[in-house]
Amino acid sequence: MIAIGQSLIFLAAGLRNYRYAILLFLLFAPFAPRALGYIPTGAEVSLTFPRIGLPLLIVLFLLSVVTSKRKLPLSARDFMAEPIAIVLLVLGLHKIFASYWNGAPLFYAFESLMFTFGAVGLFYLSASPRMLRTALLAMAAAVLVILVIMPFELALQRPLYYFFADPAVLRIDRLELRTMGRGYRAHGFFDNSLSLAEFMLYCIPPALYFAVMTKGVRRNASWLLVAACFGIGFLTGSRGFLLFGALTIAAFFTFFKWDRLSIGLKAILIVVSVPVALLSVLGVGYVVEDLIHQASGLRFDIIGEARDRSLFGRALQFEEVLNTVLQQPLTGYGVLQNFSSSLDNVRRLDNFYLRSLLESGIPGFTLFILSMVLLFRRLFGKRAGFRDRSGRAFVALGGSLIIAFAGAKVFLSMPAGNFVFYALMGLLLGVRTQIERDAR
């Protein structure tokens, strides 16, 4: 019922001022684990705050448009002129078709469309420089709330929300949760530690943005916020966060200084980034090793002996998923909550790129990669009018957020936090469009 309480507060604030709804949505949404959602009688889906809040936010936005006499700076026509809008719409519709074709529940397919195309469109039409700053401040406030939660979890050595959750959702007794001998990994009112690590990745670029755009005490506070993100990320126990958190910081300052870097240094940065990109598709190495083994009988012991280790255990998933997708390359298997419990030959899934392949096959995966490329080109390309300090910080914010998202999807398969990224992308695209118009 906590989700209902969040929604009522959010709705009351939104009816007073739509901008308050934007702020509270981004503030409340991270703290909405499935175990604290509202479960209608007989339903298998937990209605978390994002699932309730985003449709409400759309309604509040439409009410504000109807009741306000001011014309929006951007229109639906402007949004549909963005190539990314068409790609996300086609991708969402393809997932709905794939789910229908495979007899999968359509709820998750429609939710995917709403949390990608819907989130980008809603925040694009709501965009303004002030709204962008408000959204970034809301994320900073969320980090501060997590810092308040951390001491309690550290003292209990257990995720705090377990003590408020419905055991029927967790499918495990609360007493057992208190006594089981698993090591502590910070949750911070997230579904799991990796979801928290993902959110921290998205919070690093806004903190860096404030660090380069402010002075004095505010700048010092921004750097402390970056340190807090890394401290919380360290408690999640995610090695992927440490790797991609460092890459996100490097990406931000690379994009921030891009126009001042020499051609040689740019080439070095690109060459150095290639091994990291290869590391993110480590599973390809196992597939090649297995092909060699089948052809010659030769097996590399370093991989064969490491099957139970986390890093190489995830690498094995590539072969399982690729073999499964090749059976249905055009439609995939539809949008499912848990593929490992639905497909016999997929034991576990820890990578969103593999999930994308399973959900919508090769066409859907291609559209997903294309959407990332289009976002990057739109935010980073044609930097005329973005040469001053604020413009370069804006470009660095967008570019590093894309790097953070791409990195998070390497170690986390669930799409639960994707809407935060797509909401920020909508704001950035809308603000960029307005800046370009003002420049003309």
Residue pairs with C-beta under 8 A, 6 or more apart in sequence:
1 38
2 36
2 37
2 164
3 32
3 36
3 37
3 38
3 47
3 48
3 49
3 52
4 38
4 52
6 28
6 31
6 32
6 49
6 52
6 53
7 49
7 52
7 53
7 56
9 24
9 28
10 21
10 24
10 25
10 28
10 49
10 53
10 56
11 21
11 56
11 60
13 20
13 21
13 23
13 24
14 20
14 21
14 24
14 56
14 57
14 60
15 60
18 60
18 61
18 63
18 64
18 126
19 131
19 134
21 56
21 57
21 60
22 57
22 123
22 126
22 131
22 134
22 135
22 138
23 134
23 135
23 137
23 138
24 138
25 53
25 54
25 57
26 135
26 138
26 139
26 142
26 420
26 423
27 138
27 141
27 142
27 145
28 49
28 53
29 49
29 50
29 53
29 419
29 420
30 142
30 146
30 189
30 190
30 199
30 417
30 420
31 49
31 142
31 145
31 188
31 189
31 190
32 48
32 49
32 50
33 48
33 161
33 165
33 187
33 189
33 190
33 191
34 46
34 48
34 169
34 191
35 46
35 161
35 162
35 165
35 166
35 169
35 170
35 191
36 48
36 161
36 164
36 165
36 166
36 189
37 46
37 47
37 48
37 49
37 51
37 169
38 46
38 47
38 52
39 45
39 46
39 47
39 166
39 168
39 169
40 47
45 51
45 107
46 169
50 115
50 416
50 419
51 111
54 114
54 115
54 118
54 119
54 122
54 419
55 114
57 122
58 118
58 122
61 122
61 125
61 126
65 72
72 125
73 127
73 128
73 434
74 124
74 125
74 127
74 430
74 433
74 434
75 125
76 121
76 125
78 124
78 433
79 85
79 120
79 121
79 124
79 125
80 86
82 124
82 378
82 429
82 433
83 374
83 378
84 120
84 371
84 374
84 375
84 378
84 425
84 429
85 117
85 120
85 121
87 367
87 370
87 371
87 374
88 116
88 117
88 120
88 371
89 113
89 117
90 367
91 116
91 117
91 360
91 364
91 367
91 368
91 371
92 109
92 112
92 113
92 116
92 117
93 113
94 360
94 363
94 364
94 367
95 109
95 112
95 113
95 334
95 335
95 359
95 360
95 364
96 106
96 109
96 110
96 113
97 331
98 104
98 109
98 331
98 332
98 333
98 334
98 335
98 359
98 360
98 361
98 364
99 105
99 106
99 108
99 109
99 334
99 335
100 106
100 109
100 334
101 331
101 334
102 328
102 331
102 332
102 333
102 334
103 334
104 333
104 334
104 335
104 336
105 335
105 336
108 335
108 336
108 337
109 334
109 335
111 335
112 335
112 359
112 415
115 415
115 418
115 419
115 422
116 418
116 419
116 422
119 419
119 422
119 423
119 426
120 422
120 423
120 425
120 426
120 429
121 426
122 423
122 426
123 135
123 422
123 423
123 424
123 425
123 426
123 427
123 430
124 426
124 427
124 429
124 430
124 433
125 430
126 426
126 427
126 430
127 426
127 427
127 428
127 429
127 430
127 431
127 433
127 434
128 430
128 431
128 434
129 431
129 434
131 427
132 427
132 428
132 431
135 423
135 424
135 427
136 206
136 209
136 210
139 202
139 203
139 206
139 420
140 203
140 206
140 207
140 210
140 225
142 199
142 203
143 200
143 203
143 207
143 225
143 228
143 229
143 232
144 228
146 188
146 189
146 196
146 232
147 228
147 232
149 160
149 188
149 189
150 186
150 188
150 232
150 235
152 160
153 159
153 160
153 184
153 186
153 187
153 188
154 184
154 235
156 163
157 184
158 177
158 178
158 184
159 186
159 187
159 189
160 187
160 189
161 187
161 189
162 170
162 174
162 177
162 178
163 174
165 174
167 173
167 174
170 177
183 237
185 193
185 235
185 236
185 237
186 193
186 196
186 232
186 235
186 236
186 237
187 193
187 196
188 196
188 232
190 196
190 199
191 414
191 416
193 236
193 237
193 238
194 236
194 238
194 240
194 411
194 412
195 412
195 414
195 416
195 417
196 232
196 233
196 236
197 233
197 236
197 238
197 240
197 241
197 408
197 411
197 412
198 408
198 412
198 417
199 417
199 420
200 229
200 230
200 232
200 233
200 236
200 241
200 245
201 233
201 241
201 244
201 245
201 248
201 404
201 405
201 407
201 408
202 401
202 404
202 405
202 408
202 417
202 420
202 421
202 424
203 225
203 229
204 226
204 229
204 230
204 245
204 248
204 249
204 252
204 400
204 404
205 248
205 252
205 396
205 397
205 400
205 401
205 404
206 397
207 222
207 223
207 225
207 226
207 229
208 222
208 226
208 249
208 252
208 253
208 396
208 397
208 400
209 252
209 393
209 394
209 396
209 397
210 218
210 219
210 221
210 222
210 225
211 219
211 222
211 223
211 226
212 256
212 389
212 393
212 396
213 389
213 390
213 393
214 222
226 249
229 245
230 242
230 245
233 241
233 242
233 245
234 241
234 242
238 411
239 311
239 411
240 407
240 408
240 410
240 411
240 412
241 411
243 276
243 279
243 407
244 403
244 404
244 407
244 408
244 410
244 411
247 276
247 403
247 407
248 400
248 403
248 404
248 407
249 400
251 396
251 399
251 400
251 403
252 396
252 397
252 399
252 400
253 396
254 261
254 269
255 380
255 392
255 395
255 396
255 399
255 400
256 392
256 393
256 395
256 396
257 392
258 266
258 392
258 395
259 383
259 387
259 392
261 269
280 406
280 407
280 410
281 318
282 311
282 312
282 314
282 315
282 318
283 314
283 315
283 316
283 317
283 318
283 319
283 351
284 318
285 303
285 315
286 303
286 312
286 315
286 316
286 318
286 319
287 318
287 319
287 322
289 299
289 300
289 303
290 319
292 298
292 299
292 300
293 299
303 312
303 315
306 312
307 313
307 316
313 348
314 350
314 351
314 411
317 346
317 347
317 348
317 349
317 350
317 351
317 354
318 351
318 354
320 345
320 346
320 347
321 346
321 349
321 354
321 357
321 358
322 357
323 345
324 333
324 343
324 345
324 346
324 358
325 332
325 357
325 358
325 361
325 362
328 361
329 361
329 362
330 361
330 362
330 363
331 360
331 361
332 357
332 358
332 359
332 360
332 361
332 364
333 339
333 342
333 343
333 358
333 359
334 359
335 359
335 360
336 342
336 358
336 359
339 346
339 349
339 355
339 358
340 346
340 347
340 348
340 349
343 358
346 358
349 355
349 358
349 413
350 411
350 412
350 413
351 409
351 410
351 411
351 412
351 413
352 408
352 409
352 410
352 412
352 413
352 414
352 415
353 365
353 368
353 409
353 410
354 413
355 413
355 414
355 415
356 364
356 365
356 368
357 364
357 365
360 367
372 402
372 405
372 406
375 398
375 402
375 425
375 429
376 399
376 402
378 429
378 432
379 395
379 398
379 399
379 402
379 428
379 429
379 432
380 395
380 398
380 399
383 391
383 392
383 395
384 439
385 391
385 435
385 436
385 439
386 392
386 394
386 395
386 435
391 435
394 428
394 431
394 432
394 435
397 428
398 425
398 428
398 432
401 421
401 424
401 425
401 428
404 421
405 421
408 417
